[in-house]
């Protein structure tokens, strides 16, 4: 049992995947935290694009 625990603790094979997952989670959290400050400009851009398309079709 002791050898099994030691082998588990020393195994670094999945460390890179876990690190990349943590980076992805941190980036997603940062984007979600920043979203309210960009929301109004983002929606205004889409509204403007919709208006341009609507007027072009007329």
Phi and psi restraints in degrees (range 20) as a CNS / XPLOR table:
assign (resid 1 and name C) (resid 2 and name N)
       (resid 2 and name CA) (resid 2 and name C) 1.0 -62.2 20.0 2
assign (resid 2 and name N) (resid 2 and name CA)
       (resid 2 and name C) (resid 3 and name N) 1.0 -41.0 20.0 2
assign (resid 2 and name C) (resid 3 and name N)
       (resid 3 and name CA) (resid 3 and name C) 1.0 -66.1 20.0 2
assign (resid 3 and name N) (resid 3 and name CA)
       (resid 3 and name C) (resid 4 and name N) 1.0 -37.2 20.0 2
assign (resid 3 and name C) (resid 4 and name N)
       (resid 4 and name CA) (resid 4 and name C) 1.0 -63.9 20.0 2
assign (resid 4 and name N) (resid 4 and name CA)
       (resid 4 and name C) (resid 5 and name N) 1.0 -43.8 20.0 2
assign (resid 4 and name C) (resid 5 and name N)
       (resid 5 and name CA) (resid 5 and name C) 1.0 -65.7 20.0 2
assign (resid 5 and name N) (resid 5 and name CA)
       (resid 5 and name C) (resid 6 and name N) 1.0 -42.9 20.0 2
assign (resid 5 and name C) (resid 6 and name N)
       (resid 6 and name CA) (resid 6 and name C) 1.0 -62.3 20.0 2
assign (resid 6 and name N) (resid 6 and name CA)
       (resid 6 and name C) (resid 7 and name N) 1.0 -43.9 20.0 2
assign (resid 6 and name C) (resid 7 and name N)
       (resid 7 and name CA) (resid 7 and name C) 1.0 -63.3 20.0 2
assign (resid 7 and name N) (resid 7 and name CA)
       (resid 7 and name C) (resid 8 and name N) 1.0 -38.9 20.0 2
assign (resid 7 and name C) (resid 8 and name N)
       (resid 8 and name CA) (resid 8 and name C) 1.0 -65.2 20.0 2
assign (resid 8 and name N) (resid 8 and name CA)
       (resid 8 and name C) (resid 9 and name N) 1.0 -44.0 20.0 2
assign (resid 8 and name C) (resid 9 and name N)
       (resid 9 and name CA) (resid 9 and name C) 1.0 -67.5 20.0 2
assign (resid 9 and name N) (resid 9 and name CA)
       (resid 9 and name C) (resid 10 and name N) 1.0 -37.1 20.0 2
assign (resid 9 and name C) (resid 10 and name N)
       (resid 10 and name CA) (resid 10 and name C) 1.0 -83.8 20.0 2
assign (resid 10 and name N) (resid 10 and name CA)
       (resid 10 and name C) (resid 11 and name N) 1.0 -12.4 20.0 2
assign (resid 10 and name C) (resid 11 and name N)
       (resid 11 and name CA) (resid 11 and name C) 1.0 -73.2 20.0 2
assign (resid 11 and name N) (resid 11 and name CA)
       (resid 11 and name C) (resid 12 and name N) 1.0 121.8 20.0 2
assign (resid 11 and name C) (resid 12 and name N)
       (resid 12 and name CA) (resid 12 and name C) 1.0 -110.4 20.0 2
assign (resid 12 and name N) (resid 12 and name CA)
       (resid 12 and name C) (resid 13 and name N) 1.0 12.1 20.0 2
assign (resid 12 and name C) (resid 13 and name N)
       (resid 13 and name CA) (resid 13 and name C) 1.0 -62.5 20.0 2
assign (resid 13 and name N) (resid 13 and name CA)
       (resid 13 and name C) (resid 14 and name N) 1.0 -38.9 20.0 2
assign (resid 13 and name C) (resid 14 and name N)
       (resid 14 and name CA) (resid 14 and name C) 1.0 -96.2 20.0 2
assign (resid 14 and name N) (resid 14 and name CA)
       (resid 14 and name C) (resid 15 and name N) 1.0 5.9 20.0 2
assign (resid 14 and name C) (resid 15 and name N)
       (resid 15 and name CA) (resid 15 and name C) 1.0 -63.9 20.0 2
assign (resid 15 and name N) (resid 15 and name CA)
       (resid 15 and name C) (resid 16 and name N) 1.0 -40.0 20.0 2
assign (resid 15 and name C) (resid 16 and name N)
       (resid 16 and name CA) (resid 16 and name C) 1.0 -64.6 20.0 2
assign (resid 16 and name N) (resid 16 and name CA)
       (resid 16 and name C) (resid 17 and name N) 1.0 -42.5 20.0 2
assign (resid 16 and name C) (resid 17 and name N)
       (resid 17 and name CA) (resid 17 and name C) 1.0 -62.5 20.0 2
assign (resid 17 and name N) (resid 17 and name CA)
       (resid 17 and name C) (resid 18 and name N) 1.0 -40.7 20.0 2
assign (resid 17 and name C) (resid 18 and name N)
       (resid 18 and name CA) (resid 18 and name C) 1.0 -66.2 20.0 2
assign (resid 18 and name N) (resid 18 and name CA)
       (resid 18 and name C) (resid 19 and name N) 1.0 -41.6 20.0 2
assign (resid 18 and name C) (resid 19 and name N)
       (resid 19 and name CA) (resid 19 and name C) 1.0 -62.9 20.0 2
assign (resid 19 and name N) (resid 19 and name CA)
       (resid 19 and name C) (resid 20 and name N) 1.0 -44.2 20.0 2
assign (resid 19 and name C) (resid 20 and name N)
       (resid 20 and name CA) (resid 20 and name C) 1.0 -64.9 20.0 2
assign (resid 20 and name N) (resid 20 and name CA)
       (resid 20 and name C) (resid 21 and name N) 1.0 -35.9 20.0 2
assign (resid 20 and name C) (resid 21 and name N)
       (resid 21 and name CA) (resid 21 and name C) 1.0 -64.0 20.0 2
assign (resid 21 and name N) (resid 21 and name CA)
       (resid 21 and name C) (resid 22 and name N) 1.0 -42.7 20.0 2
assign (resid 21 and name C) (resid 22 and name N)
       (resid 22 and name CA) (resid 22 and name C) 1.0 -64.9 20.0 2
assign (resid 22 and name N) (resid 22 and name CA)
       (resid 22 and name C) (resid 23 and name N) 1.0 -38.8 20.0 2
assign (resid 22 and name C) (resid 23 and name N)
       (resid 23 and name CA) (resid 23 and name C) 1.0 -63.7 20.0 2
assign (resid 23 and name N) (resid 23 and name CA)
       (resid 23 and name C) (resid 24 and name N) 1.0 -42.7 20.0 2
assign (resid 23 and name C) (resid 24 and name N)
       (resid 24 and name CA) (resid 24 and name C) 1.0 -62.8 20.0 2
assign (resid 24 and name N) (resid 24 and name CA)
       (resid 24 and name C) (resid 25 and name N) 1.0 -40.6 20.0 2
assign (resid 24 and name C) (resid 25 and name N)
       (resid 25 and name CA) (resid 25 and name C) 1.0 -65.4 20.0 2
assign (resid 25 and name N) (resid 25 and name CA)
       (resid 25 and name C) (resid 26 and name N) 1.0 -42.1 20.0 2
assign (resid 25 and name C) (resid 26 and name N)
       (resid 26 and name CA) (resid 26 and name C) 1.0 -64.8 20.0 2
assign (resid 26 and name N) (resid 26 and name CA)
       (resid 26 and name C) (resid 27 and name N) 1.0 -40.3 20.0 2
assign (resid 26 and name C) (resid 27 and name N)
       (resid 27 and name CA) (resid 27 and name C) 1.0 -64.4 20.0 2
assign (resid 27 and name N) (resid 27 and name CA)
       (resid 27 and name C) (resid 28 and name N) 1.0 -41.6 20.0 2
assign (resid 27 and name C) (resid 28 and name N)
       (resid 28 and name CA) (resid 28 and name C) 1.0 -63.7 20.0 2
assign (resid 28 and name N) (resid 28 and name CA)
       (resid 28 and name C) (resid 29 and name N) 1.0 -41.0 20.0 2
assign (resid 28 and name C) (resid 29 and name N)
       (resid 29 and name CA) (resid 29 and name C) 1.0 -64.3 20.0 2
assign (resid 29 and name N) (resid 29 and name CA)
       (resid 29 and name C) (resid 30 and name N) 1.0 -40.0 20.0 2
assign (resid 29 and name C) (resid 30 and name N)
       (resid 30 and name CA) (resid 30 and name C) 1.0 -65.2 20.0 2
assign (resid 30 and name N) (resid 30 and name CA)
       (resid 30 and name C) (resid 31 and name N) 1.0 -41.8 20.0 2
assign (resid 30 and name C) (resid 31 and name N)
       (resid 31 and name CA) (resid 31 and name C) 1.0 -64.8 20.0 2
assign (resid 31 and name N) (resid 31 and name CA)
       (resid 31 and name C) (resid 32 and name N) 1.0 -41.0 20.0 2
assign (resid 31 and name C) (resid 32 and name N)
       (resid 32 and name CA) (resid 32 and name C) 1.0 -66.1 20.0 2
assign (resid 32 and name N) (resid 32 and name CA)
       (resid 32 and name C) (resid 33 and name N) 1.0 -36.7 20.0 2
assign (resid 32 and name C) (resid 33 and name N)
       (resid 33 and name CA) (resid 33 and name C) 1.0 -69.6 20.0 2
assign (resid 33 and name N) (resid 33 and name CA)
       (resid 33 and name C) (resid 34 and name N) 1.0 -34.0 20.0 2
assign (resid 33 and name C) (resid 34 and name N)
       (resid 34 and name CA) (resid 34 and name C) 1.0 -85.0 20.0 2
assign (resid 34 and name N) (resid 34 and name CA)
       (resid 34 and name C) (resid 35 and name N) 1.0 -16.2 20.0 2
assign (resid 34 and name C) (resid 35 and name N)
       (resid 35 and name CA) (resid 35 and name C) 1.0 -54.1 20.0 2
assign (resid 35 and name N) (resid 35 and name CA)
       (resid 35 and name C) (resid 36 and name N) 1.0 -44.3 20.0 2
assign (resid 35 and name C) (resid 36 and name N)
       (resid 36 and name CA) (resid 36 and name C) 1.0 -59.0 20.0 2
assign (resid 36 and name N) (resid 36 and name CA)
       (resid 36 and name C) (resid 37 and name N) 1.0 -31.6 20.0 2
assign (resid 36 and name C) (resid 37 and name N)
       (resid 37 and name CA) (resid 37 and name C) 1.0 -75.1 20.0 2
assign (resid 37 and name N) (resid 37 and name CA)
       (resid 37 and name C) (resid 38 and name N) 1.0 -20.3 20.0 2
assign (resid 37 and name C) (resid 38 and name N)
       (resid 38 and name CA) (resid 38 and name C) 1.0 -102.3 20.0 2
assign (resid 38 and name N) (resid 38 and name CA)
       (resid 38 and name C) (resid 39 and name N) 1.0 -10.1 20.0 2
assign (resid 38 and name C) (resid 39 and name N)
       (resid 39 and name CA) (resid 39 and name C) 1.0 -60.7 20.0 2
assign (resid 39 and name N) (resid 39 and name CA)
       (resid 39 and name C) (resid 40 and name N) 1.0 -48.0 20.0 2
assign (resid 39 and name C) (resid 40 and name N)
       (resid 40 and name CA) (resid 40 and name C) 1.0 -61.7 20.0 2
assign (resid 40 and name N) (resid 40 and name CA)
       (resid 40 and name C) (resid 41 and name N) 1.0 -45.6 20.0 2
assign (resid 40 and name C) (resid 41 and name N)
       (resid 41 and name CA) (resid 41 and name C) 1.0 -65.4 20.0 2
assign (resid 41 and name N) (resid 41 and name CA)
       (resid 41 and name C) (resid 42 and name N) 1.0 -37.9 20.0 2
assign (resid 41 and name C) (resid 42 and name N)
       (resid 42 and name CA) (resid 42 and name C) 1.0 -63.9 20.0 2
assign (resid 42 and name N) (resid 42 and name CA)
       (resid 42 and name C) (resid 43 and name N) 1.0 -47.2 20.0 2
assign (resid 42 and name C) (resid 43 and name N)
       (resid 43 and name CA) (resid 43 and name C) 1.0 -67.4 20.0 2
assign (resid 43 and name N) (resid 43 and name CA)
       (resid 43 and name C) (resid 44 and name N) 1.0 -35.5 20.0 2
assign (resid 43 and name C) (resid 44 and name N)
       (resid 44 and name CA) (resid 44 and name C) 1.0 -64.6 20.0 2
assign (resid 44 and name N) (resid 44 and name CA)
       (resid 44 and name C) (resid 45 and name N) 1.0 -38.7 20.0 2
assign (resid 44 and name C) (resid 45 and name N)
       (resid 45 and name CA) (resid 45 and name C) 1.0 -62.5 20.0 2
assign (resid 45 and name N) (resid 45 and name CA)
       (resid 45 and name C) (resid 46 and name N) 1.0 -44.7 20.0 2
assign (resid 45 and name C) (resid 46 and name N)
       (resid 46 and name CA) (resid 46 and name C) 1.0 -68.3 20.0 2
assign (resid 46 and name N) (resid 46 and name CA)
       (resid 46 and name C) (resid 47 and name N) 1.0 -36.5 20.0 2
assign (resid 46 and name C) (resid 47 and name N)
       (resid 47 and name CA) (resid 47 and name C) 1.0 -65.3 20.0 2
assign (resid 47 and name N) (resid 47 and name CA)
       (resid 47 and name C) (resid 48 and name N) 1.0 -42.5 20.0 2
assign (resid 47 and name C) (resid 48 and name N)
       (resid 48 and name CA) (resid 48 and name C) 1.0 -63.3 20.0 2
assign (resid 48 and name N) (resid 48 and name CA)
       (resid 48 and name C) (resid 49 and name N) 1.0 -43.9 20.0 2
assign (resid 48 and name C) (resid 49 and name N)
       (resid 49 and name CA) (resid 49 and name C) 1.0 -62.0 20.0 2
assign (resid 49 and name N) (resid 49 and name CA)
       (resid 49 and name C) (resid 50 and name N) 1.0 -40.8 20.0 2
assign (resid 49 and name C) (resid 50 and name N)
       (resid 50 and name CA) (resid 50 and name C) 1.0 -63.4 20.0 2
assign (resid 50 and name N) (resid 50 and name CA)
       (resid 50 and name C) (resid 51 and name N) 1.0 -39.7 20.0 2
assign (resid 50 and name C) (resid 51 and name N)
       (resid 51 and name CA) (resid 51 and name C) 1.0 -65.4 20.0 2
assign (resid 51 and name N) (resid 51 and name CA)
       (resid 51 and name C) (resid 52 and name N) 1.0 -43.8 20.0 2
assign (resid 51 and name C) (resid 52 and name N)
       (resid 52 and name CA) (resid 52 and name C) 1.0 -60.9 20.0 2
assign (resid 52 and name N) (resid 52 and name CA)
       (resid 52 and name C) (resid 53 and name N) 1.0 -44.5 20.0 2
assign (resid 52 and name C) (resid 53 and name N)
       (resid 53 and name CA) (resid 53 and name C) 1.0 -65.2 20.0 2
assign (resid 53 and name N) (resid 53 and name CA)
       (resid 53 and name C) (resid 54 and name N) 1.0 -42.5 20.0 2
assign (resid 53 and name C) (resid 54 and name N)
       (resid 54 and name CA) (resid 54 and name C) 1.0 -61.3 20.0 2
assign (resid 54 and name N) (resid 54 and name CA)
       (resid 54 and name C) (resid 55 and name N) 1.0 -42.7 20.0 2
assign (resid 54 and name C) (resid 55 and name N)
       (resid 55 and name CA) (resid 55 and name C) 1.0 -71.5 20.0 2
assign (resid 55 and name N) (resid 55 and name CA)
       (resid 55 and name C) (resid 56 and name N) 1.0 -30.2 20.0 2
assign (resid 55 and name C) (resid 56 and name N)
       (resid 56 and name CA) (resid 56 and name C) 1.0 -71.8 20.0 2
assign (resid 56 and name N) (resid 56 and name CA)
       (resid 56 and name C) (resid 57 and name N) 1.0 -29.1 20.0 2
assign (resid 56 and name C) (resid 57 and name N)
       (resid 57 and name CA) (resid 57 and name C) 1.0 -77.6 20.0 2
assign (resid 57 and name N) (resid 57 and name CA)
       (resid 57 and name C) (resid 58 and name N) 1.0 -27.7 20.0 2
